Amino acid sequence: MTKESRALQPAKSRGPSKLARGEERTALWLLLPSFLIIAVVALYPFGRVVLSSFTDERFAAGTDLRGEFVGVVNYQRLLSMTLRQVPAVVDVDTGERVLRDGQPTFENPRLFLRRLGTSLPLDAVATFRIGGNLWVLGATSASFIRSVWDTLVFTVSSVAIETVLGMIIALTLAAKFLGRGVMRAAMLVPWAIITVVSARIWEWMLQPTRAGFFNTLLNDLGVTDGSYAFFQTAALQVPAMVAIDVWKTTPFMALLLLAGLSTIPGELYEAAEVDGASPIRRFFSITLPLLMPTLAVALIFRTLDALRVFDLFQVVYGEARYSMASYAYYQLIAARNVGMSSAASVIIFVIIFAFALFYIRALGVDRDE
């Protein structure tokens, strides 16, 4: 190839120039201190947790703190589950099912699981009926399985509600009206309150007597007698956590979306209005597409934060009901089981990583457009 042909060859096919390669090397040298800090602050502790998850290490157990290697036993204890059909109670004389109110009577699911004779003891996670038969989901660590389910329900519900409410608040505060600055400042008050304080406030408001605000309100409206047990009713415990989190964190979501709305040029709305586009059409054709990068970042931040929820469950329920993080805390502090706590932490990391990867792929955060 002659010098003239090489000169006429496109720059892209000749590869990066000497200047570009020098800039890349400079960038790597500048990033090296950050990589070292991340390795010390994040990678080493994470590696230590992963190694501990394969041991029977105990917390504050004297001189023998390291424990012995036990393989995947901790993960088996946390994740071992079985689905079994609970047998019906049968009359000894007739051999027929014992009926109660016309329905078959079943054995106690917990006692049934304990009689299975498995290597690891099983406890009931949930029971449900299919076709007139009773089924039980058993697990070695039923509290952990329930904590995973409760955390996922809490995350999906709270993030979805916060996104919708945050979008409504952001669109409202983006409009020009008298007192907009005061409203923007007032919006941030719930978010500025410490989570422990807000949890205690809502704990008082949801008290199961007329000392609680909501019971007093429901009593005045004639809905209940003023003694509804929000935190003591199993079906309402997670929704109560969702309500507290939505009240506190919706302003954060609204603030992020409001910042994204401020970057959209006003000329686009003016042109759409001249063309006769309705407000709904302008929202779906202009606002939502241009707000998608900001919305993706807000969803990632809030979802990962919700999956790590600890203080809310710990303050309100303690050891009565766990989130994934509070269960790992219980295993470390109360049970002094470093191995189980580390294994639970690794599982939490995997779940959070899966959510982050899903958002990045689904919302196109990794694409340069």
Sequence and secondary structure as in RCSB ss.txt:
>XXXX:A:sequence
MTKESRALQPAKSRGPSKLARGEERTALWLLLPSFLIIAVVALYPFGRVVLSSFTDERFAAGTDLRGEFVGVVNY
QRLLSMTLRQVPAVVDVDTGERVLRDGQPTFENPRLFLRRLGTSLPLDAVATFRIGGNLWVLGATSASFIRSVWD
TLVFTVSSVAIETVLGMIIALTLAAKFLGRGVMRAAMLVPWAIITVVSARIWEWMLQPTRAGFFNTLLNDLGVTD
GSYAFFQTAALQVPAMVAIDVWKTTPFMALLLLAGLSTIPGELYEAAEVDGASPIRRFFSITLPLLMPTLAVALI
FRTLDALRVFDLFQVVYGEARYSMASYAYYQLIAARNVGMSSAASVIIFVIIFAFALFYIRALGVDRDE
>XXXX:A:secstr
  HHHHHHS TTTT S HHHHHHHHHHHHHHHHHHHHHIIIIIHHHHHHHHHTTB  BTT TT  S  B TTHHH
HHHH EEEEEE B B TTT  B EETTEE B  HHHHHHTT  SS  EEEEEEEETTEEEEEEETTHHHHHHHHH
HHHHHHHHHHHHHHHHHHHHHHHHS  TTHHHHHHHHTHHHHS HHHHHHHHHHHT SSTTSHHHHHHHHTTSS 
S   TTTSHHHHHHHHHHHHHHHHHHHHHHHHHHHHTTS HHHHHHHHHTT  HHHHIIIIIHHHHHHHHHHHHH
HHHHHHHT  HHHHHHTTTSS  HHHHHHHHHHTS BHHHHHHHHHHHHHHHHHHHHHHHHHHTTT   
